[in-house]
Amino acid sequence: MIDANYNNGEPVVPSDTVSPTGHDYHALYVGGLGNVSYLDKGGHVVTLTAVPVGTFLRGIGIKRVNASLTTATLMVGFW
């Protein structure tokens, strides 16, 4: 279920150097099982392991989804 608080969404392309232009993600949908490694707003790298299919990660403030260590697929970022 997508919260009404998110007005925009886009497919996530993991990268170790390139962040989304002009925004951070406030939620992330994971369509394919795997690990999600991301850079948070504080500059810390966080890795969540074995994120189940269909999971919405909400309220986490993602500056970038890293390619290294990310094995989850079919991700959509919302802001």
PyMOL Python script that loads the backbone (N, CA, C, O; Angstrom):
from pymol import cmd

cmd.read_pdbstr("""\
ATOM      1  N   MET A   1       0.831  -1.177   0.000  1.00  0.00           N
ATOM      2  CA  MET A   1       0.000   0.000   0.000  1.00  0.00           C
ATOM      3  C   MET A   1       0.878   1.243   0.000  1.00  0.00           C
ATOM      4  O   MET A   1       1.787   1.361   0.822  1.00  0.00           O
ATOM      5  N   ILE A   2       0.621   2.145  -0.891  1.00  0.00           N
ATOM      6  CA  ILE A   2       1.385   3.383  -0.983  1.00  0.00           C
ATOM      7  C   ILE A   2       0.658   4.466  -0.194  1.00  0.00           C
ATOM      8  O   ILE A   2      -0.537   4.693  -0.383  1.00  0.00           O
ATOM      9  N   ASP A   3       1.392   5.125   0.685  1.00  0.00           N
ATOM     10  CA  ASP A   3       0.817   6.218   1.463  1.00  0.00           C
ATOM     11  C   ASP A   3       0.578   7.428   0.576  1.00  0.00           C
ATOM     12  O   ASP A   3       1.318   7.662  -0.379  1.00  0.00           O
ATOM     13  N   ALA A   4      -0.450   8.190   0.889  1.00  0.00           N
ATOM     14  CA  ALA A   4      -0.770   9.391   0.130  1.00  0.00           C
ATOM     15  C   ALA A   4       0.306  10.467   0.280  1.00  0.00           C
ATOM     16  O   ALA A   4       0.329  11.422  -0.497  1.00  0.00           O
ATOM     17  N   ASN A   5       1.193  10.331   1.260  1.00  0.00           N
ATOM     18  CA  ASN A   5       2.242  11.316   1.499  1.00  0.00           C
ATOM     19  C   ASN A   5       3.294  11.338   0.406  1.00  0.00           C
ATOM     20  O   ASN A   5       4.078  12.284   0.328  1.00  0.00           O
ATOM     21  N   TYR A   6       3.328  10.318  -0.438  1.00  0.00           N
ATOM     22  CA  TYR A   6       4.335  10.250  -1.492  1.00  0.00           C
ATOM     23  C   TYR A   6       3.694  10.676  -2.809  1.00  0.00           C
ATOM     24  O   TYR A   6       2.807  10.001  -3.331  1.00  0.00           O
ATOM     25  N   ASN A   7       4.153  11.796  -3.331  1.00  0.00           N
ATOM     26  CA  ASN A   7       3.583  12.330  -4.563  1.00  0.00           C
ATOM     27  C   ASN A   7       4.324  11.883  -5.807  1.00  0.00           C
ATOM     28  O   ASN A   7       3.801  11.989  -6.916  1.00  0.00           O
ATOM     29  N   ASN A   8       5.540  11.384  -5.631  1.00  0.00           N
ATOM     30  CA  ASN A   8       6.374  11.021  -6.764  1.00  0.00           C
ATOM     31  C   ASN A   8       7.036   9.671  -6.528  1.00  0.00           C
ATOM     32  O   ASN A   8       7.266   9.266  -5.388  1.00  0.00           O
ATOM     33  N   GLY A   9       7.335   8.986  -7.616  1.00  0.00           N
ATOM     34  CA  GLY A   9       8.044   7.726  -7.537  1.00  0.00           C
ATOM     35  C   GLY A   9       8.823   7.496  -8.815  1.00  0.00           C
ATOM     36  O   GLY A   9       8.478   8.034  -9.867  1.00  0.00           O
ATOM     37  N   GLU A  10       9.882   6.689  -8.721  1.00  0.00           N
ATOM     38  CA  GLU A  10      10.687   6.364  -9.890  1.00  0.00           C
ATOM     39  C   GLU A  10      11.412   5.045  -9.656  1.00  0.00           C
ATOM     40  O   GLU A  10      11.688   4.679  -8.514  1.00  0.00           O
ATOM     41  N   PRO A  11      11.720   4.333 -10.734  1.00  0.00           N
ATOM     42  CA  PRO A  11      12.524   3.122 -10.588  1.00  0.00           C
ATOM     43  C   PRO A  11      13.893   3.491 -10.020  1.00  0.00           C
ATOM     44  O   PRO A  11      14.465   4.521 -10.377  1.00  0.00           O
ATOM     45  N   VAL A  12      14.404   2.657  -9.147  1.00  0.00           N
ATOM     46  CA  VAL A  12      15.712   2.900  -8.532  1.00  0.00           C
ATOM     47  C   VAL A  12      16.789   2.185  -9.336  1.00  0.00           C
ATOM     48  O   VAL A  12      16.687   0.992  -9.623  1.00  0.00           O
ATOM     49  N   VAL A  13      17.819   2.939  -9.690  1.00  0.00           N
ATOM     50  CA  VAL A  13      18.995   2.373 -10.331  1.00  0.00           C
ATOM     51  C   VAL A  13      20.139   2.482  -9.324  1.00  0.00           C
ATOM     52  O   VAL A  13      20.689   3.565  -9.128  1.00  0.00           O
ATOM     53  N   PRO A  14      20.503   1.357  -8.681  1.00  0.00           N
ATOM     54  CA  PRO A  14      21.568   1.416  -7.679  1.00  0.00           C
ATOM     55  C   PRO A  14      22.882   1.920  -8.269  1.00  0.00           C
ATOM     56  O   PRO A  14      23.245   1.578  -9.394  1.00  0.00           O
ATOM     57  N   SER A  15      23.586   2.736  -7.489  1.00  0.00           N
ATOM     58  CA  SER A  15      24.879   3.279  -7.889  1.00  0.00           C
ATOM     59  C   SER A  15      25.687   3.580  -6.634  1.00  0.00           C
ATOM     60  O   SER A  15      25.135   3.983  -5.610  1.00  0.00           O
ATOM     61  N   ASP A  16      26.990   3.384  -6.721  1.00  0.00           N
ATOM     62  CA  ASP A  16      27.853   3.713  -5.590  1.00  0.00           C
ATOM     63  C   ASP A  16      28.296   5.173  -5.609  1.00  0.00           C
ATOM     64  O   ASP A  16      28.949   5.628  -4.670  1.00  0.00           O
ATOM     65  N   THR A  17      27.954   5.912  -6.661  1.00  0.00           N
ATOM     66  CA  THR A  17      28.414   7.296  -6.771  1.00  0.00           C
ATOM     67  C   THR A  17      27.322   8.304  -7.137  1.00  0.00           C
ATOM     68  O   THR A  17      27.451   9.484  -6.810  1.00  0.00           O
ATOM     69  N   VAL A  18      26.259   7.874  -7.802  1.00  0.00           N
ATOM     70  CA  VAL A  18      25.249   8.802  -8.301  1.00  0.00           C
ATOM     71  C   VAL A  18      23.986   8.734  -7.437  1.00  0.00           C
ATOM     72  O   VAL A  18      23.391   7.671  -7.263  1.00  0.00           O
ATOM     73  N   SER A  19      23.594   9.898  -6.900  1.00  0.00           N
ATOM     74  CA  SER A  19      22.371  10.000  -6.101  1.00  0.00           C
ATOM     75  C   SER A  19      21.239  10.526  -6.972  1.00  0.00           C
ATOM     76  O   SER A  19      21.499  11.160  -7.994  1.00  0.00           O
ATOM     77  N   PRO A  20      19.971  10.273  -6.585  1.00  0.00           N
ATOM     78  CA  PRO A  20      18.853  10.849  -7.335  1.00  0.00           C
ATOM     79  C   PRO A  20      18.992  12.369  -7.381  1.00  0.00           C
ATOM     80  O   PRO A  20      19.422  12.979  -6.402  1.00  0.00           O
ATOM     81  N   THR A  21      18.646  12.967  -8.472  1.00  0.00           N
ATOM     82  CA  THR A  21      18.786  14.406  -8.644  1.00  0.00           C
ATOM     83  C   THR A  21      17.631  15.162  -7.996  1.00  0.00           C
ATOM     84  O   THR A  21      16.468  14.953  -8.339  1.00  0.00           O
ATOM     85  N   GLY A  22      17.965  16.037  -7.063  1.00  0.00           N
ATOM     86  CA  GLY A  22      16.975  16.957  -6.512  1.00  0.00           C
ATOM     87  C   GLY A  22      16.115  16.434  -5.380  1.00  0.00           C
ATOM     88  O   GLY A  22      15.236  17.156  -4.910  1.00  0.00           O
ATOM     89  N   HIS A  23      16.328  15.210  -4.923  1.00  0.00           N
ATOM     90  CA  HIS A  23      15.478  14.681  -3.847  1.00  0.00           C
ATOM     91  C   HIS A  23      16.129  13.468  -3.184  1.00  0.00           C
ATOM     92  O   HIS A  23      17.026  12.836  -3.740  1.00  0.00           O
ATOM     93  N   ASP A  24      15.652  13.170  -1.993  1.00  0.00           N
ATOM     94  CA  ASP A  24      15.970  11.919  -1.309  1.00  0.00           C
ATOM     95  C   ASP A  24      14.721  11.055  -1.370  1.00  0.00           C
ATOM     96  O   ASP A  24      13.622  11.571  -1.574  1.00  0.00           O
ATOM     97  N   TYR A  25      14.872   9.760  -1.196  1.00  0.00           N
ATOM     98  CA  TYR A  25      13.711   8.875  -1.117  1.00  0.00           C
ATOM     99  C   TYR A  25      13.229   8.812   0.325  1.00  0.00           C
ATOM    100  O   TYR A  25      14.030   8.670   1.250  1.00  0.00           O
ATOM    101  N   HIS A  26      11.925   8.916   0.511  1.00  0.00           N
ATOM    102  CA  HIS A  26      11.320   8.805   1.837  1.00  0.00           C
ATOM    103  C   HIS A  26      10.756   7.416   2.072  1.00  0.00           C
ATOM    104  O   HIS A  26      10.426   7.051   3.200  1.00  0.00           O
ATOM    105  N   ALA A  27      10.645   6.640   0.994  1.00  0.00           N
ATOM    106  CA  ALA A  27      10.195   5.249   1.085  1.00  0.00           C
ATOM    107  C   ALA A  27      10.776   4.493  -0.101  1.00  0.00           C
ATOM    108  O   ALA A  27      11.096   5.075  -1.138  1.00  0.00           O
ATOM    109  N   LEU A  28      10.904   3.178   0.077  1.00  0.00           N
ATOM    110  CA  LEU A  28      11.445   2.329  -0.971  1.00  0.00           C
ATOM    111  C   LEU A  28      10.611   1.058  -1.041  1.00  0.00           C
ATOM    112  O   LEU A  28      10.392   0.391  -0.030  1.00  0.00           O
ATOM    113  N   TYR A  29      10.151   0.730  -2.240  1.00  0.00           N
ATOM    114  CA  TYR A  29       9.449  -0.529  -2.472  1.00  0.00           C
ATOM    115  C   TYR A  29      10.452  -1.516  -3.029  1.00  0.00           C
ATOM    116  O   TYR A  29      11.206  -1.194  -3.948  1.00  0.00           O
ATOM    117  N   VAL A  30      10.464  -2.731  -2.470  1.00  0.00           N
ATOM    118  CA  VAL A  30      11.355  -3.790  -2.938  1.00  0.00           C
ATOM    119  C   VAL A  30      10.498  -4.875  -3.573  1.00  0.00           C
ATOM    120  O   VAL A  30       9.731  -5.551  -2.887  1.00  0.00           O
ATOM    121  N   GLY A  31      10.631  -5.039  -4.888  1.00  0.00           N
ATOM    122  CA  GLY A  31       9.831  -6.021  -5.620  1.00  0.00           C
ATOM    123  C   GLY A  31      10.470  -7.381  -5.709  1.00  0.00           C
ATOM    124  O   GLY A  31       9.775  -8.373  -5.926  1.00  0.00           O
ATOM    125  N   GLY A  32      11.795  -7.458  -5.546  1.00  0.00           N
ATOM    126  CA  GLY A  32      12.507  -8.733  -5.646  1.00  0.00           C
ATOM    127  C   GLY A  32      13.405  -8.948  -4.438  1.00  0.00           C
ATOM    128  O   GLY A  32      14.197  -8.075  -4.084  1.00  0.00           O
ATOM    129  N   LEU A  33      13.285 -10.100  -3.812  1.00  0.00           N
ATOM    130  CA  LEU A  33      14.020 -10.461  -2.597  1.00  0.00           C
ATOM    131  C   LEU A  33      15.503 -10.161  -2.702  1.00  0.00           C
ATOM    132  O   LEU A  33      16.110 -10.375  -3.751  1.00  0.00           O
ATOM    133  N   GLY A  34      16.091  -9.665  -1.619  1.00  0.00           N
ATOM    134  CA  GLY A  34      17.531  -9.464  -1.583  1.00  0.00           C
ATOM    135  C   GLY A  34      17.939  -8.454  -0.536  1.00  0.00           C
ATOM    136  O   GLY A  34      17.140  -8.031   0.300  1.00  0.00           O
ATOM    137  N   ASN A  35      19.200  -8.080  -0.604  1.00  0.00           N
ATOM    138  CA  ASN A  35      19.759  -7.094   0.315  1.00  0.00           C
ATOM    139  C   ASN A  35      19.622  -5.703  -0.292  1.00  0.00           C
ATOM    140  O   ASN A  35      19.663  -5.534  -1.510  1.00  0.00           O
ATOM    141  N   VAL A  36      19.459  -4.702   0.587  1.00  0.00           N
ATOM    142  CA  VAL A  36      19.412  -3.312   0.156  1.00  0.00           C
ATOM    143  C   VAL A  36      20.455  -2.548   0.954  1.00  0.00           C
ATOM    144  O   VAL A  36      20.380  -2.474   2.180  1.00  0.00           O
ATOM    145  N   SER A  37      21.423  -1.983   0.255  1.00  0.00           N
ATOM    146  CA  SER A  37      22.446  -1.156   0.886  1.00  0.00           C
ATOM    147  C   SER A  37      22.201   0.282   0.439  1.00  0.00           C
ATOM    148  O   SER A  37      22.069   0.556  -0.754  1.00  0.00           O
ATOM    149  N   TYR A  38      22.140   1.202   1.410  1.00  0.00           N
ATOM    150  CA  TYR A  38      21.854   2.587   1.056  1.00  0.00           C
ATOM    151  C   TYR A  38      22.646   3.558   1.914  1.00  0.00           C
ATOM    152  O   TYR A  38      23.131   3.221   2.994  1.00  0.00           O
ATOM    153  N   LEU A  39      22.760   4.778   1.394  1.00  0.00           N
ATOM    154  CA  LEU A  39      23.383   5.878   2.112  1.00  0.00           C
ATOM    155  C   LEU A  39      22.268   6.693   2.731  1.00  0.00           C
ATOM    156  O   LEU A  39      21.401   7.203   2.021  1.00  0.00           O
ATOM    157  N   ASP A  40      22.284   6.822   4.067  1.00  0.00           N
ATOM    158  CA  ASP A  40      21.210   7.581   4.714  1.00  0.00           C
ATOM    159  C   ASP A  40      21.547   9.072   4.733  1.00  0.00           C
ATOM    160  O   ASP A  40      22.629   9.478   4.311  1.00  0.00           O
ATOM    161  N   LYS A  41      20.615   9.872   5.221  1.00  0.00           N
ATOM    162  CA  LYS A  41      20.794  11.326   5.227  1.00  0.00           C
ATOM    163  C   LYS A  41      21.976  11.772   6.079  1.00  0.00           C
ATOM    164  O   LYS A  41      22.526  12.851   5.858  1.00  0.00           O
ATOM    165  N   GLY A  42      22.368  10.958   7.044  1.00  0.00           N
ATOM    166  CA  GLY A  42      23.510  11.282   7.896  1.00  0.00           C
ATOM    167  C   GLY A  42      24.846  10.859   7.304  1.00  0.00           C
ATOM    168  O   GLY A  42      25.895  11.069   7.912  1.00  0.00           O
ATOM    169  N   GLY A  43      24.806  10.255   6.101  1.00  0.00           N
ATOM    170  CA  GLY A  43      26.043   9.822   5.459  1.00  0.00           C
ATOM    171  C   GLY A  43      26.512   8.438   5.853  1.00  0.00           C
ATOM    172  O   GLY A  43      27.641   8.054   5.549  1.00  0.00           O
ATOM    173  N   HIS A  44      25.654   7.681   6.529  1.00  0.00           N
ATOM    174  CA  HIS A  44      25.994   6.322   6.955  1.00  0.00           C
ATOM    175  C   HIS A  44      25.503   5.307   5.932  1.00  0.00           C
ATOM    176  O   HIS A  44      24.424   5.463   5.359  1.00  0.00           O
ATOM    177  N   VAL A  45      26.293   4.277   5.708  1.00  0.00           N
ATOM    178  CA  VAL A  45      25.865   3.180   4.846  1.00  0.00           C
ATOM    179  C   VAL A  45      25.134   2.159   5.710  1.00  0.00           C
ATOM    180  O   VAL A  45      25.666   1.692   6.717  1.00  0.00           O
ATOM    181  N   VAL A  46      23.928   1.823   5.313  1.00  0.00           N
ATOM    182  CA  VAL A  46      23.094   0.856   6.027  1.00  0.00           C
ATOM    183  C   VAL A  46      22.787  -0.281   5.061  1.00  0.00           C
ATOM    184  O   VAL A  46      22.428  -0.043   3.908  1.00  0.00           O
ATOM    185  N   THR A  47      22.929  -1.517   5.531  1.00  0.00           N
ATOM    186  CA  THR A  47      22.589  -2.667   4.696  1.00  0.00           C
ATOM    187  C   THR A  47      21.533  -3.501   5.401  1.00  0.00           C
ATOM    188  O   THR A  47      21.741  -3.979   6.516  1.00  0.00           O
ATOM    189  N   LEU A  48      20.394  -3.669   4.735  1.00  0.00           N
ATOM    190  CA  LEU A  48      19.311  -4.513   5.229  1.00  0.00           C
ATOM    191  C   LEU A  48      19.396  -5.828   4.462  1.00  0.00           C
ATOM    192  O   LEU A  48      19.445  -5.828   3.232  1.00  0.00           O
ATOM    193  N   THR A  49      19.413  -6.938   5.179  1.00  0.00           N
ATOM    194  CA  THR A  49      19.582  -8.230   4.523  1.00  0.00           C
ATOM    195  C   THR A  49      18.258  -8.972   4.402  1.00  0.00           C
ATOM    196  O   THR A  49      17.382  -8.873   5.261  1.00  0.00           O
ATOM    197  N   ALA A  50      18.142  -9.718   3.309  1.00  0.00           N
ATOM    198  CA  ALA A  50      16.987 -10.588   3.046  1.00  0.00           C
ATOM    199  C   ALA A  50      15.660  -9.844   3.138  1.00  0.00           C
ATOM    200  O   ALA A  50      14.721 -10.317   3.777  1.00  0.00           O
ATOM    201  N   VAL A  51      15.583  -8.681   2.499  1.00  0.00           N
ATOM    202  CA  VAL A  51      14.337  -7.912   2.476  1.00  0.00           C
ATOM    203  C   VAL A  51      13.334  -8.693   1.620  1.00  0.00           C
ATOM    204  O   VAL A  51      13.621  -8.981   0.458  1.00  0.00           O
ATOM    205  N   PRO A  52      12.167  -9.040   2.168  1.00  0.00           N
ATOM    206  CA  PRO A  52      11.194  -9.860   1.443  1.00  0.00           C
ATOM    207  C   PRO A  52      10.557  -9.130   0.253  1.00  0.00           C
ATOM    208  O   PRO A  52      10.500  -7.901   0.213  1.00  0.00           O
ATOM    209  N   VAL A  53      10.095  -9.903  -0.688  1.00  0.00           N
ATOM    210  CA  VAL A  53       9.362  -9.391  -1.850  1.00  0.00           C
ATOM    211  C   VAL A  53       8.144  -8.606  -1.372  1.00  0.00           C
ATOM    212  O   VAL A  53       7.434  -9.035  -0.462  1.00  0.00           O
ATOM    213  N   GLY A  54       7.910  -7.457  -1.991  1.00  0.00           N
ATOM    214  CA  GLY A  54       6.719  -6.665  -1.677  1.00  0.00           C
ATOM    215  C   GLY A  54       6.840  -5.778  -0.464  1.00  0.00           C
ATOM    216  O   GLY A  54       5.838  -5.239   0.004  1.00  0.00           O
ATOM    217  N   THR A  55       8.048  -5.609   0.062  1.00  0.00           N
ATOM    218  CA  THR A  55       8.251  -4.795   1.250  1.00  0.00           C
ATOM    219  C   THR A  55       8.309  -3.317   0.910  1.00  0.00           C
ATOM    220  O   THR A  55       8.950  -2.921  -0.064  1.00  0.00           O
ATOM    221  N   PHE A  56       7.634  -2.494   1.720  1.00  0.00           N
ATOM    222  CA  PHE A  56       7.780  -1.046   1.671  1.00  0.00           C
ATOM    223  C   PHE A  56       8.612  -0.630   2.871  1.00  0.00           C
ATOM    224  O   PHE A  56       8.236  -0.890   4.014  1.00  0.00           O
ATOM    225  N   LEU A  57       9.735   0.010   2.616  1.00  0.00           N
ATOM    226  CA  LEU A  57      10.558   0.578   3.684  1.00  0.00           C
ATOM    227  C   LEU A  57      10.176   2.050   3.753  1.00  0.00           C
ATOM    228  O   LEU A  57      10.419   2.796   2.804  1.00  0.00           O
ATOM    229  N   ARG A  58       9.582   2.476   4.861  1.00  0.00           N
ATOM    230  CA  ARG A  58       9.034   3.827   4.972  1.00  0.00           C
ATOM    231  C   ARG A  58       9.804   4.665   5.987  1.00  0.00           C
ATOM    232  O   ARG A  58      10.337   4.149   6.969  1.00  0.00           O
ATOM    233  N   GLY A  59       9.848   5.961   5.728  1.00  0.00           N
ATOM    234  CA  GLY A  59      10.396   6.911   6.689  1.00  0.00           C
ATOM    235  C   GLY A  59      11.872   6.727   6.973  1.00  0.00           C
ATOM    236  O   GLY A  59      12.313   6.940   8.103  1.00  0.00           O
ATOM    237  N   ILE A  60      12.656   6.331   5.960  1.00  0.00           N
ATOM    238  CA  ILE A  60      14.060   6.034   6.237  1.00  0.00           C
ATOM    239  C   ILE A  60      15.048   7.024   5.635  1.00  0.00           C
ATOM    240  O   ILE A  60      16.234   6.941   5.956  1.00  0.00           O
ATOM    241  N   GLY A  61      14.639   7.935   4.799  1.00  0.00           N
ATOM    242  CA  GLY A  61      15.519   8.975   4.280  1.00  0.00           C
ATOM    243  C   GLY A  61      16.739   8.454   3.537  1.00  0.00           C
ATOM    244  O   GLY A  61      17.845   8.456   4.077  1.00  0.00           O
ATOM    245  N   ILE A  62      16.547   8.014   2.321  1.00  0.00           N
ATOM    246  CA  ILE A  62      17.628   7.427   1.527  1.00  0.00           C
ATOM    247  C   ILE A  62      18.181   8.467   0.555  1.00  0.00           C
ATOM    248  O   ILE A  62      17.445   9.009  -0.271  1.00  0.00           O
ATOM    249  N   LYS A  63      19.478   8.740   0.659  1.00  0.00           N
ATOM    250  CA  LYS A  63      20.132   9.635  -0.294  1.00  0.00           C
ATOM    251  C   LYS A  63      20.504   8.894  -1.572  1.00  0.00           C
ATOM    252  O   LYS A  63      20.478   9.469  -2.660  1.00  0.00           O
ATOM    253  N   ARG A  64      20.857   7.590  -1.436  1.00  0.00           N
ATOM    254  CA  ARG A  64      21.286   6.808  -2.593  1.00  0.00           C
ATOM    255  C   ARG A  64      21.194   5.328  -2.254  1.00  0.00           C
ATOM    256  O   ARG A  64      21.525   4.929  -1.137  1.00  0.00           O
ATOM    257  N   VAL A  65      20.753   4.515  -3.195  1.00  0.00           N
ATOM    258  CA  VAL A  65      20.814   3.059  -3.055  1.00  0.00           C
ATOM    259  C   VAL A  65      22.120   2.617  -3.709  1.00  0.00           C
ATOM    260  O   VAL A  65      22.348   2.871  -4.892  1.00  0.00           O
ATOM    261  N   ASN A  66      22.961   1.964  -2.943  1.00  0.00           N
ATOM    262  CA  ASN A  66      24.275   1.546  -3.427  1.00  0.00           C
ATOM    263  C   ASN A  66      24.195   0.295  -4.291  1.00  0.00           C
ATOM    264  O   ASN A  66      23.391  -0.600  -4.032  1.00  0.00           O
ATOM    265  N   ALA A  67      25.037   0.242  -5.319  1.00  0.00           N
ATOM    266  CA  ALA A  67      25.133  -0.961  -6.151  1.00  0.00           C
ATOM    267  C   ALA A  67      25.854  -2.069  -5.385  1.00  0.00           C
ATOM    268  O   ALA A  67      25.466  -3.235  -5.452  1.00  0.00           O
ATOM    269  N   SER A  68      26.915  -1.689  -4.651  1.00  0.00           N
ATOM    270  CA  SER A  68      27.650  -2.674  -3.852  1.00  0.00           C
ATOM    271  C   SER A  68      26.762  -3.186  -2.734  1.00  0.00           C
ATOM    272  O   SER A  68      26.151  -2.400  -2.010  1.00  0.00           O
ATOM    273  N   LEU A  69      26.691  -4.455  -2.596  1.00  0.00           N
ATOM    274  CA  LEU A  69      25.937  -5.174  -1.559  1.00  0.00           C
ATOM    275  C   LEU A  69      24.427  -5.213  -1.798  1.00  0.00           C
ATOM    276  O   LEU A  69      23.729  -5.931  -1.084  1.00  0.00           O
ATOM    277  N   THR A  70      23.895  -4.470  -2.774  1.00  0.00           N
ATOM    278  CA  THR A  70      22.469  -4.530  -3.061  1.00  0.00           C
ATOM    279  C   THR A  70      22.201  -5.650  -4.054  1.00  0.00           C
ATOM    280  O   THR A  70      22.734  -5.661  -5.164  1.00  0.00           O
ATOM    281  N   THR A  71      21.358  -6.598  -3.629  1.00  0.00           N
ATOM    282  CA  THR A  71      20.979  -7.715  -4.489  1.00  0.00           C
ATOM    283  C   THR A  71      19.487  -7.720  -4.763  1.00  0.00           C
ATOM    284  O   THR A  71      19.019  -8.466  -5.623  1.00  0.00           O
ATOM    285  N   ALA A  72      18.724  -6.889  -4.035  1.00  0.00           N
ATOM    286  CA  ALA A  72      17.279  -6.786  -4.269  1.00  0.00           C
ATOM    287  C   ALA A  72      17.038  -6.172  -5.652  1.00  0.00           C
ATOM    288  O   ALA A  72      17.882  -5.450  -6.182  1.00  0.00           O
ATOM    289  N   THR A  73      15.878  -6.472  -6.220  1.00  0.00           N
ATOM    290  CA  THR A  73      15.566  -5.978  -7.559  1.00  0.00           C
ATOM    291  C   THR A  73      14.184  -5.325  -7.565  1.00  0.00           C
ATOM    292  O   THR A  73      13.461  -5.344  -6.568  1.00  0.00           O
ATOM    293  N   LEU A  74      13.842  -4.751  -8.707  1.00  0.00           N
ATOM    294  CA  LEU A  74      12.522  -4.163  -8.932  1.00  0.00           C
ATOM    295  C   LEU A  74      12.160  -3.141  -7.854  1.00  0.00           C
ATOM    296  O   LEU A  74      11.048  -3.150  -7.328  1.00  0.00           O
ATOM    297  N   MET A  75      13.109  -2.260  -7.531  1.00  0.00           N
ATOM    298  CA  MET A  75      12.908  -1.259  -6.495  1.00  0.00           C
ATOM    299  C   MET A  75      12.342   0.024  -7.080  1.00  0.00           C
ATOM    300  O   MET A  75      12.673   0.415  -8.199  1.00  0.00           O
ATOM    301  N   VAL A  76      11.475   0.675  -6.297  1.00  0.00           N
ATOM    302  CA  VAL A  76      10.903   1.964  -6.659  1.00  0.00           C
ATOM    303  C   VAL A  76      11.086   2.886  -5.467  1.00  0.00           C
ATOM    304  O   VAL A  76      10.730   2.538  -4.341  1.00  0.00           O
ATOM    305  N   GLY A  77      11.646   4.071  -5.719  1.00  0.00           N
ATOM    306  CA  GLY A  77      11.829   5.074  -4.662  1.00  0.00           C
ATOM    307  C   GLY A  77      10.708   6.085  -4.705  1.00  0.00           C
ATOM    308  O   GLY A  77      10.269   6.484  -5.783  1.00  0.00           O
ATOM    309  N   PHE A  78      10.237   6.507  -3.533  1.00  0.00           N
ATOM    310  CA  PHE A  78       9.147   7.484  -3.414  1.00  0.00           C
ATOM    311  C   PHE A  78       9.591   8.672  -2.594  1.00  0.00           C
ATOM    312  O   PHE A  78      10.377   8.538  -1.656  1.00  0.00           O
ATOM    313  N   TRP A  79       9.072   9.858  -2.960  1.00  0.00           N
ATOM    314  CA  TRP A  79       9.320  11.083  -2.210  1.00  0.00           C
ATOM    315  C   TRP A  79       8.156  12.017  -2.324  1.00  0.00           C
ATOM    316  O   TRP A  79       8.182  13.108  -1.755  1.00  0.00           O
TER     317      TRP A  79
END
""", "prot")
cmd.dss("prot")
cmd.show_as("cartoon", "prot")
cmd.util.cbc("prot")
cmd.orient("prot")
